[in-house]
Amino acid sequence: MTCYTAEYHGTPTPSAEIEELIWLSYTDRERVSPVDQIIFDHLHQSGQLC
């Protein structure tokens, strides 16, 4: 799994095969897949996910 970060200006909108966009925080950890939970843990521990 590869994660990227970038600055973005504007409002993200779904298109093509993407039906919906949502913002998740660390409190949403239980809503994501097991591999994403590992990523959430790493991002939280490194201060990149609140």
C-alpha positions as MATLAB code, in Angstrom:
seq = 'MTCYTAEYHGTPTPSAEIEELIWLSYTDRERVSPVDQIIFDHLHQSGQLC';
ca = [
       0.000    0.000    0.000;
       1.332    3.425   -0.934;
       0.034    6.648    0.588;
       0.607   10.100   -0.848;
       0.093   13.536    0.631;
      -0.350   16.869   -1.091;
      -1.835   20.279   -0.571;
      -5.178   20.817   -2.259;
      -7.197   23.965   -2.821;
     -10.863   23.710   -3.703;
     -13.544   21.145   -3.029;
     -12.823   17.524   -3.946;
     -15.648   15.935   -5.919;
     -16.174   12.292   -6.864;
     -15.998   11.315  -10.524;
     -15.747    8.226  -12.735;
     -15.966    5.102  -10.557;
     -15.713    7.105   -7.295;
     -19.234    7.490   -5.918;
     -18.566    9.321   -2.654;
     -15.768   11.151   -0.834;
     -15.612   11.334    2.951;
     -13.012   12.622    5.402;
     -11.981   10.158    8.085;
     -10.168   10.744   11.346;
      -8.502    8.297   13.701;
     -11.794    7.905   15.570;
     -13.160    6.280   12.385;
     -10.496    3.533   12.503;
     -13.052    0.756   13.063;
     -14.859    1.717    9.827;
     -11.928    0.795    7.570;
     -10.352   -2.478    6.433;
      -7.675   -4.238    8.518;
      -4.850   -3.014    6.243;
      -6.175    0.545    6.474;
      -6.262    0.216   10.280;
      -2.510   -0.460   10.212;
      -2.028    2.634    8.047;
      -4.287    4.691   10.336;
      -2.194    3.561   13.337;
       1.044    4.576   11.618;
      -0.333    7.950   10.497;
      -1.750    8.621   13.968;
       1.508    7.696   15.714;
       3.472    9.965   13.377;
       1.068   12.879   13.994;
      -0.333   12.895   10.451;
      -3.850   11.732   11.378;
      -5.825   13.214   14.228;
];
